[in-house]
Amino acid sequence: MAAVGLRTRSHGSKSKRSIVRESERSTSRTIDTSQLQCWTPKAQTAFKIIISARFSAALLSNISDCDETFNYWEPVTYLPSSFSMYMTLLSMGAWYLDNIPLAILSTASSAIIGWPFAGALGIPIAIDLVLRRKEIVQFVKWCVLALLVVLIPVVMTDSHFYGKLVIAPLNIVLYNVFSEHGPDLYGEFQSIKQDITSTEERFLFPIYPFFCLCGAVTLSSVQKIYHLVFFGQKPKHYTTSSNWMAIIVGVVFAILSLSRSVALFHGYHAPLDVYPELTKISEDPVIHALPVDANVNVCVGKEWYRYTSSFFLPNDRWHLHFIQSDFRGQLPKMYSSHQDATRIIPTHMNDMNLEETSRYLDIKKCHYLIDLDTPEETQREPRYSQMKHDWSVVASVNYLDASRSHRFYRAFYVPFLSIPHNTYISYNILKNRKPKIVGRSKKEFLEDPDDEQW
């Protein structure tokens, strides 16, 4: 009987514990699980936002570097460093999601198709796989596959157009790192380890995703600390109590970004506004009195690096030419107009960025001149707008004079305040009042073996 009673009491005690556990499970089921999740935009919403930003950038962004026009790759895409930035973003995301093949493939694409030195950003992935996870075989396998998928098509394409075996990424590294003067002239490899203040901004593009990541991690950590201090261990997602922080940061960031974008557009968009005026000029017989089949020489001096592209010239009879300026480096050289032009080794080139005088056209042969009317002038950069006997201004757009403008208001656009605090000068199209020659016919131009084209 005692044994039976003990078993009865034990059974009764166990039943009470079971009831308690059931009660706890019942209570846990009543918790609103939506409070344990944070809001994120749907994939299609995020895509629409990103694609809208890309279209806006394509329409409104300025020419930020001469490579966007004169290199063979940049004009049809973004800068190589921008492409590397997107690939870095993709590789980091794939790494965090443990998608190793995509992480390695993205890193390879960044280094081989875009900018070889951006491959250094894949070192953390390599360390994680090789040293921490000890997945050496998988790492080597996907590196080899990435080289086969990415490098071989690049080499085949370049070799076809150059007419010989060309490994472009390797050539870039050899010149910029191992040649005698490459690192001193362009310093792309040095930009990896230099102080950030002495590096061109475009060389920093590949690490911009890390700025975004660090900002997001920092904001998330601050929100978590706030939730822990003021709300303890309540079963709520930390963002429910600290969303106001994210909203404030997001709004401030959006306002500053919009202000910066408007400032850049308003202050420095003049080149993209001026060159389309050439088409209007070509259709105005009062201004443009040359024969219809004549070739027209459009010249640039100190403004050569802001040249938009030949897409902005009215037609194939209008040609860009360089005149002397205070820039004493090597100017871009046009491709030959003959067949297989990419396979022809150009003359008058050097690998030390020395001035090549063969690039220059006699200014008297220029029909039109694009020039920024700065107050300062030198012997090689006179103020052409003041030489009224030789030149007349036929189109002009305001351009921000950064050296004479307020530092804050030139960097950020503030309605009603930026314009009064900034100084603007004229970005001009000037017409030669008495050009030395009238352009030849298109047929004569193309038959001349010494003529080249962009």
N, C-alpha and C positions, 0 to 999 in steps of 0.2 A: 504493500500500500504506500509506503514511504517513497519507494522508487517510482510508483505511478504518480504520486503527488509531485515529485521533483520534476518528472517529465512534463506534467501538466503546467507547472509554474514556468518551466523553460519554454514550453510551447507558447504560453501566454506572453512571456517577455519577448520572444522572437516575433510574435504577431504584432506587438506594439512597435518594435523596430521597423517591421515591414510597413506598418501603417505610416510611420514617420517618413520613411523613404518615399513611399507613394505620394505622401503629401508634398514632399520637396519636389518630386518630379512634376506633380501637378502644378505647383507654383511656378517652376521654371518654364513650363509650357505656356504660362500666361504672360511671360515677358515679351514685349514687342521687339521682335528681332530686327525690325527696320531701324531701331535706334542703335543697333550694333554695326550698321553699314554707313559708309560715306557716299555722297553723291558724286557720280562721274558722268560726263556726257556720253551719249551713245556714239558708237563708232562712226555712223554716218554724219552726226553733228560735228564731231571733231574733224572729220575729213572735209566737210564743207567750210569750216572755219579756216583750216590750213590752206585749202586750195584757193579760197578768197584772198588770203594774205599773199599767196604766190602770184596770183593774177595782178593784184594791186602793185606788188613790187615790180613786176615786169613792165607795167604801164608807167609807173611813177618814179622808179629808182633812177639815180644819176649814174653816169659813167664814173666809177670810182677808181679805175686804174686803166692805164693804156693797154695792158695785156688783154682787156676785154675786147679790144678792137683789133690789135695787130698780131696777136698770136693765132695760130691756126685752130686751136681747140676752143678757147673761151667764147668767141663770138656766137657759136651755135649752142652754147649751154651757159652755165654760170661759170664763175671762176673755178679753177681746179680746187682751190682751198674750200670753196663753198660746197662743191660736190663731196669732198672729203668730210666736210662737216656733217652732211646728211648721212653718209656712210658710217661715220663714227657714232652718230645718234642711233642708227640701226644696229650696229654691232654691240653697243652697250646695252641696248634694250634686249637683244637676243641673249647676251651673256647673263643678264639678270633673270631671264626666263628659262635659263639652262638650255637654250637652243644653240649648242656649240657649233654645228655646221654653219648656221646662218651668221653667227658672230665672226667666224674665221673668214667666210666668204665675203662679208661686208668689209672687213679690215683689208683683205687682199684687193678688193675693188677700189677702196679708198687710196691705197698706196700705188697700185699699178695704173689705174685709169685716171685717177685724180692727181694726187701730190705724193711722191714717194716718201717724203719725210713724215707724212702723217701716219705711216706704218708704225712709228714709235708709240702711238697711242694704243696699239694692240699688245704692248708688252705686259700690262696687267693681266690680260686674258691668258697670255702664254704662261706667266708665273703661276696663275691659279690652276691651270690644267696640268702643267709639268711638275711644279714643286709641291703644290698643296694636295691636289687630287691624285697625282701620280698617274694620270691618264696620258702617258707619253705616246703610246701607239695611236690612240684616237687623234691626238694633236697633230702628229706627223701625217697621219692618213688624210685628214681634212686640209692640211696645208698643201700637200701635194695635189689633191683634187682641186683646190682653189687656184693653184698655179696653172693647172691644165685648163680649167674653165675660163680663167680671166686672162692670164698672161699670153697664152698661145694665140687667141684671136687678136689681141693687141699687136703682138709681134708680126703676125701674118698681114694685118692691115697696114701697119707702118712700112713693112718691108715691100709690100706691093707698090705703095705710092712713092717710096723713096728709091725703089729699084735695087735695093741691096738689103742685107740683113741688118735690121735696126731694132735694138731693145731700148726704147726711149726712156723708161724709168731708170735703167742702169746708166745710161748716158748722163742723165740729170744728176745722179748721185756722184758719178765720176768727176763731172765738171765742177759741181758746187762744193765738193768735199776734198777731192784728191788732186785737183789741178793746182797750179802754182798761184793763180790769181782769181779763180772762181769764187772761193769763200770771201775774199776781200771785196769783190765787185758787187755781188748780189746777196751774199750772206744768208741764204735760205737755211742752210744747215745750222749756222750760228744762231738763227732766230729761235731754235729749240731751247737753247740754254741762256740766251741773252736776257738782260733786264727788260721787262715788258715795255718800258717807256721808250726803248730804242729799237723797237720792232715794228715793221709795217703791220697795220691792222689786219690785212688780208691773210697774213701768216698765222694769225690767231683764230681764224674762223673754225678750224677743226676742233678746237677745245671749247667753243661756245656751248655745246651740249652739256659739258661738265659744269659750266656756270649755272645753267638752268637746273641741273640735277642738285648741285650744292644749295641753290636757293630754295628748292622744293624741300630738301631734307632739313634745312635750317628752320623753315617755316613749320614743317610738320613737328619737329622736335619742340619748338616753342609752344605749339598748340597742345602737345602731349603734357608738357610740364604744367601749363595753365590748367588743364583738365584735372591732373593729378592733385594739384595744390588746392583747388577750389571745389572740386566735385568728388574727390576721393576715389573709391572703388565702385561707384555706381555703374550698373550694367548699361552703359551708353557708349557709343563710339565717341572718341575724343573730339571729333569735328563738330558734333552736335552742340557742344558748349563753347566752341571756339571758332565757329564759322565766321564770326564777325572779323576776326583777324585776317583770315584768308580773303574776305571781301575787301577789306581796307587795302591790303597789300595789292590785290588784283586791280582795284580801281586806280590806286596811285601809280602802279606800273603802267597801266593802260594810258593814263593821262600823260605821263612822262614820255612814253613811247610815241604817242600821237604827236605830242609837241615837238619831239626831236625829228620825227619824220616830216612834219610840215616845215620845220626850220630848214632841213636839208633841201626839200623840194623848192621852197620859196627862195632860198638863197643861192642855190647852185645848179638849178635846172636849166639855166640859160643855154648851154650848148645844145641840148635836146630841143629847145624852142627855136634856136637860130637856124640850124641846118635845114629844117623843113621849109624855111623861107626861100631857100634856093629854088625850090620847085615853083613857087609863086613868081619869083624873079624871072625864071626861064620862060614863063608864059606871059610876061609883061613886055610888049615890044618897046615901050617907052624907056625901060631900064635896060633890057637885054636886046641889043640891036644886031647881034652876030647872026650870020647865016644859020639856017636850021641844021645843016649838016656839019657845022664847024665844031671842032673840039674846044672845050672850055677848061681852062686851068684854074682850079680853086686852090689857093695857097694858104698854108699855115706856118707860123713861125714859132713863137713861144707857146702857142696853144695847141701844138701838135699832139700832146698826150690827152687832150680832151676831145679829140676827133671822135665822133660817134661811130660811124661806119659808112661804107659806100652805099649802103641801103638808103641813106638819106640824100644822096645825090640824085638829081632829076632823072638822068638816064645814063647810058653807057658812053656817052660822048663827053660827060663831065668827069674830070680826073683830078685826084688830089696830088699836090706837090708840096715839097718843103722848101722854105727859104731859111736863110741864116738867122740864128737867134743866139742868146747867151748860153743855151744848152750846148755843151761841147762833147757829148757822148755820141754813141753810134745810133743813128735813127733807123727805123724799120726800113726794110727793102722790099719792093714789090716783087711778086712772083713774075716769072717770064710769061709772056702771052703765047708762047709756042706750045705745041703738044707735049704732054708728059712734063709739064712745068715743074712738078714737085720732084722730079728725078734730076733736074739740072742743078748742079752746084753753083750757087750765085757767085758772082765776082764782087770785088770791093767789100769784103767782109773781114772782120777780125774778132778774136775771142777775148779782147781786152777792153771792150766798150770804148774804143777810141773814135774820135770824130772821123767820119767819111765824107769828104767834101763833094763826092760824086752824087750825093743825095740831093743837093741843092739845085733849085731852078732859079734862073735870073729873075729877080722880082719884076723886071719890066715885062716879062712874058706872062705874068699873072693877070687874069681877067678879074678875078675876085679874090679878096683876102679876108680871112677870119681872124679877128684880133680882139684881145681884151684891152680896153683903153685905161691902162693904169697910169697914175700920175707920174711915176718914175719912168725915165727913159735912158737908154744907153745907145751907143753907136750901132749896135746890132739889133736893138729893140727900140726904135723910135716910136713916137706917138703918131701913128699913121693918120689918125682922125684929124690931127692938126696940120697935116700936109695937104691942104685943100687944093693946091694946084695939081696934085697927082692923084688924089683919092677923094671919093665922095661916099658918105655913109648912106647905104640903101636899106639897111634893116638894123635894128638895135633892140636889145633886151637887157634889163637890169641884172647885175651880178653882184653878189655880196663881196665887199672888200673886208676880209676878215681882220686885217691888220689895223683897220680904223673903226672897228665895230666893238660894241660892248661884249665882253667875254660870255656873259650869261645869256644875253638876248640873241646872240648869234648862234648859240648852241641849242636853245629851246625857244620855240615860238610862243609868245604871249600876246594875245590879241590887244591891239591899241598901244602896246608898249615896244614891241620888237622893232617895228619899222622906224619910229622916231629915234631909237637908240643905235640903229645900225647905219652904215654908210654903203651906198651902192655905186658901182661904176658900170660902164656900158660894155656889153659884149656885142661887137659889131660885125656886120658884113659890109666890106668896103669894095667899091667898084673902081677899077683902074680907069682914069680919065683918058689915058693915051697908051694902051698896051702896045708893046713893041711889034707883036705879030698877031695875025688872026689865025685861029686854030685851023689845022688841016682837016680834010675830010676824014670820015671814019675809015674809009678804005685805005687811004694813004697812011693813016696812023697804025693800023693793024699790020700793014705790009712792012713797016719799018722794023728791022730785026733788033734794034737797040731799045725799042719801047717795051715797057713792061706794065703790068696791071696788078691791082690788089686782088 
